Amino acid sequence: MEERTYSYYKAVFEGEEKPFAYIDLDFFDQNIKDILERAKDKKIRIASKSIRCVSLMRRILEYSPQYQGIMCYSALEAVWLSELGFDDLLVAYPTFHPKHIEQVGQAVKKGKKIYLMTDKIEHLKQINQVGAQLKVKIPICMDVDMSSTFPGIYFGVYRSSLNTIEAVEQYLDHLSDFPFVDLRGIMGYEAQIAGVGNNVEGQGVKNTVIRMLQKRSIREIRTRRTAIVELTKERVGALDFVNGGGTGSIEITRREELVTEIAAGSGFYMPTLFDSYEHFRHLPSAGYAIEIVRQPKAHVYTCLGGGYVASGPLNINKLPQPYLPKGCELYPNEMAGEVQTPIYYKGNLSLKLGDPIFFRHSKAGELCERFNELLLVQDGKIIEKTTTYRGDGQCFL
């Protein structure tokens, strides 16, 4: 697909009030298609935290029946989405507040399929207590740790406490103590594969080490996940799903026969953190624009706002990056700021006050927490404006 230019987007957004966020639907739709191709015959569950826009999640689900279900990041989000007509909602992180569990239980009583995440006996006890009060069995998912431990290296993230077969056995042993929980699925997120770039520019040695660790980790987690899934099925019978992976590991995770679905989210927007993978490249469909309001010196253009920094470890990779015009750089002493962002530009274009500078966010859905709406672009024009979660009045975390 044709690469975007500064003049293309500048013409598309002529007269639009800045700052604004946008989705290039030509790129977005191509990403939907490409992710489907990468997944082969596996179902794909949409990671809502990377989208945070109801209309765009509907667009993905309507593209193909292979896109099934939503992986939510909050129980209250799952309840809200269920009220909007969505179903098959997996809450990816544990819910402990009784009132939040109660709302899920009420939705389940109405026939909605919502799964709560668990990895501790305390989770089971809390959910069971609410289920007993409501007289409803609440579906749950067991979150299995997929990190790898090598001599002197913990390769992964700290999520689940279920990191060994023995820990899973103890968890399963306690299930019969809680008649109002219903184990229906298993999740295992291999963050060290799905969320770690292995082709970062200028980091040749580190890239080599990461690829080596990833290959070792892949072999180890396949063996562990297979054993855990087989053990769980022996204990509780058939499951609704076995979920794994993410945008960065689709090709790897799809090869596991017992995995029934793969989660994907960031690949639809393609933020900058996903530029540095060796085996795939999607199109940058999401971005935002801020306005040049000053020029303090030659080649330096100061824009209003723009400091939309991503969560996670504090490093340069979490900063938004100038996208267009090509040749723009963040000014080292200030970077992207809360109220102003100076840009260094020594290209051939003549920039002036009022012109936009286009940025790409470091992560995917977090950009939507800064804007009430997204401008949807297709075939060189704005065809619609659609609300984000924030524009819908929702703030879950």
DAJO-V116371 format. One record per residue. PHI is phi as a letter, one per 40 degrees, with the letter a starting at -180 (NA if undefined). OMEGA is omega in whole degrees, 0 to 359 (* if undefined). BURIAL is + if it has 9 or more other ideal C-beta (glycine too) atoms within 8 Angstrom, else -. Layout:
BEGIN
((PHI | OMEGA | BURIAL) (PHI | OMEGA | BURIAL))
END
This chain:
BEGIN
((NA | 186 | -) (c | 179 | -) (c | 180 | -) (c | 178 | +) (b | 178 | -) (c | 182 | +) (c | 179 | -) (c | 182 | +) (c | 179 | +) (c | 178 | +) (c | 180 | -) (d | 188 | +) (b | 180 | +) (d | 177 | -) (g | 179 | -) (c | 179 | +) (c | 181 | -) (b | 4 | +) (c | 174 | +) (a | 175 | +) (b | 185 | +) (a | 171 | +) (b | 174 | +) (c | 186 | +) (c | 176 | +) (c | 177 | +) (c | 182 | +) (d | 180 | +) (c | 177 | +) (c | 177 | +) (c | 176 | +) (d | 181 | +) (c | 184 | +) (c | 178 | +) (c | 177 | +) (c | 179 | +) (c | 181 | -) (c | 184 | +) (c | 182 | +) (f | 186 | -) (c | 181 | -) (c | 172 | +) (c | 180 | +) (b | 176 | +) (b | 184 | +) (c | 176 | +) (c | 188 | +) (c | 182 | +) (c | 180 | +) (c | 181 | +) (b | 177 | +) (f | 178 | +) (a | 186 | +) (c | 185 | +) (c | 180 | -) (c | 175 | +) (c | 176 | +) (c | 181 | -) (c | 179 | +) (c | 182 | +) (c | 181 | +) (c | 183 | -) (c | 183 | +) (a | 176 | -) (c | 177 | -) (c | 172 | +) (c | 185 | +) (b | 172 | +) (g | 180 | +) (b | 169 | +) (c | 183 | +) (c | 177 | +) (b | 181 | +) (a | 178 | +) (c | 180 | +) (c | 174 | +) (c | 180 | +) (c | 178 | +) (c | 179 | +) (c | 179 | +) (c | 178 | +) (c | 178 | +) (c | 178 | -) (c | 177 | -) (h | 177 | -) (c | 178 | +) (a | 184 | -) (f | 188 | -) (b | 179 | +) (b | 177 | +) (c | 193 | +) (c | 183 | +) (b | 185 | -) (c | 177 | +) (b | 184 | +) (b | 182 | -) (c | 184 | -) (d | 181 | -) (c | 178 | -) (c | 177 | +) (c | 180 | +) (c | 179 | +) (c | 175 | +) (c | 179 | +) (d | 178 | +) (c | 178 | +) (c | 178 | +) (c | 178 | +) (c | 179 | -) (c | 177 | -) (h | 179 | -) (c | 180 | +) (b | 178 | -) (b | 181 | +) (b | 176 | +) (c | 183 | +) (c | 180 | +) (a | 169 | +) (a | 180 | +) (b | 176 | -) (c | 179 | -) (c | 176 | -) (c | 181 | +) (d | 181 | +) (c | 182 | +) (c | 180 | +) (c | 180 | +) (c | 181 | +) (c | 179 | +) (c | 179 | +) (d | 179 | +) (c | 179 | +) (c | 182 | -) (c | 184 | +) (f | 178 | -) (a | 174 | +) (c | 184 | +) (c | 179 | +) (c | 179 | +) (b | 176 | +) (b | 176 | +) (c | 181 | +) (c | 182 | +) (b | 179 | +) (c | 181 | +) (b | 177 | +) (c | 178 | +) (b | 178 | +) (b | 176 | -) (b | 180 | -) (d | 178 | -) (g | 184 | -) (b | 168 | -) (c | 188 | -) (b | 182 | +) (i | 180 | +) (b | 180 | -) (c | 180 | -) (b | 187 | +) (c | 174 | -) (c | 181 | -) (c | 187 | +) (b | 176 | -) (a | 175 | -) (d | 181 | +) (c | 179 | -) (c | 178 | +) (c | 178 | +) (d | 179 | +) (c | 177 | -) (c | 182 | +) (c | 179 | +) (c | 184 | -) (c | 184 | +) (d | 182 | +) (c | 178 | -) (c | 187 | -) (b | 186 | +) (c | 182 | -) (b | 169 | +) (b | 185 | +) (b | 181 | -) (c | 185 | +) (b | 183 | +) (a | 175 | +) (b | 174 | +) (b | 174 | +) (a | 184 | +) (c | 179 | +) (c | 186 | +) (d | 182 | +) (c | 176 | +) (b | 187 | +) (c | 188 | +) (b | 182 | -) (b | 178 | +) (c | 182 | +) (b | 179 | +) (a | 183 | -) (c | 182 | +) (c | 177 | -) (g | 181 | -) (b | 185 | -) (d | 182 | -) (c | 180 | -) (c | 178 | -) (d | 180 | +) (c | 180 | -) (c | 181 | -) (c | 179 | +) (c | 179 | +) (c | 179 | -) (c | 179 | +) (c | 179 | +) (c | 178 | -) (c | 181 | +) (c | 180 | +) (d | 180 | +) (c | 184 | -) (c | 184 | +) (c | 176 | +) (c | 179 | +) (c | 183 | -) (c | 182 | +) (c | 179 | +) (d | 181 | +) (c | 182 | +) (c | 180 | +) (c | 180 | +) (c | 178 | +) (c | 182 | +) (c | 179 | +) (c | 176 | +) (c | 185 | -) (c | 189 | -) (b | 181 | -) (g | 184 | -) (c | 179 | -) (b | 176 | +) (c | 183 | -) (a | 166 | +) (b | 187 | +) (b | 177 | +) (a | 169 | +) (g | 181 | +) (a | 183 | +) (d | 185 | +) (c | 185 | +) (b | 186 | +) (d | 182 | +) (c | 181 | +) (c | 187 | +) (c | 184 | +) (c | 182 | +) (c | 179 | -) (c | 186 | +) (c | 185 | -) (c | 174 | +) (c | 183 | +) (c | 182 | -) (a | 179 | +) (b | 176 | +) (c | 176 | +) (a | 180 | +) (a | 186 | +) (c | 183 | +) (c | 179 | +) (c | 178 | +) (c | 181 | +) (f | 175 | +) (c | 189 | +) (c | 180 | +) (c | 182 | +) (b | 175 | +) (c | 192 | -) (b | 175 | +) (b | 186 | +) (c | 195 | -) (b | 177 | -) (a | 175 | +) (a | 176 | -) (c | 185 | +) (c | 181 | +) (c | 186 | +) (c | 184 | +) (b | 177 | +) (a | 175 | +) (a | 182 | +) (b | 172 | +) (b | 192 | +) (b | 172 | +) (c | 181 | +) (b | 179 | +) (a | 171 | -) (b | 186 | -) (c | 179 | -) (a | 180 | -) (d | 176 | -) (g | 177 | -) (b | 182 | +) (b | 182 | +) (c | 182 | +) (b | 180 | +) (c | 179 | +) (g | 174 | +) (h | 186 | +) (c | 182 | +) (c | 187 | +) (c | 184 | -) (c | 178 | +) (c | 179 | -) (h | 180 | -) (d | 183 | -) (c | 176 | -) (a | 186 | -) (c | 182 | -) (c | 182 | -) (c | 178 | +) (c | 170 | +) (c | 183 | +) (b | 174 | +) (d | 185 | +) (b | 180 | +) (a | 3 | +) (c | 178 | +) (c | 180 | -) (h | 176 | -) (c | 177 | +) (b | 172 | -) (c | 180 | +) (c | 192 | +) (d | 184 | -) (c | 185 | -) (b | 183 | +) (f | 181 | +) (c | 189 | +) (b | 181 | +) (d | 183 | -) (b | 176 | -) (a | 180 | +) (b | 176 | +) (c | 180 | +) (b | 174 | +) (c | 183 | +) (a | 180 | +) (b | 180 | -) (c | 185 | -) (c | 182 | -) (c | 177 | -) (c | 180 | -) (c | 181 | -) (a | 178 | -) (d | 182 | -) (g | 179 | -) (c | 177 | +) (c | 164 | +) (b | 184 | +) (c | 182 | +) (b | 167 | +) (b | 179 | +) (c | 180 | +) (c | 179 | +) (b | 190 | +) (c | 191 | +) (c | 183 | +) (c | 178 | +) (d | 183 | +) (c | 176 | +) (c | 181 | +) (b | 186 | +) (b | 178 | +) (c | 182 | -) (a | 175 | +) (b | 175 | +) (c | 183 | +) (c | 185 | +) (b | 176 | +) (a | 179 | +) (f | 173 | -) (g | 178 | -) (a | 176 | -) (c | 182 | +) (b | 184 | -) (a | 169 | -) (b | 184 | -) (b | 184 | +) (c | 169 | +) (c | 172 | +) (d | 181 | +) (c | 179 | +) (c | 176 | +) (c | 179 | -) (g | 184 | -) (b | 175 | -) (a | 189 | -) (c | 180 | -) (b | * | -))
END
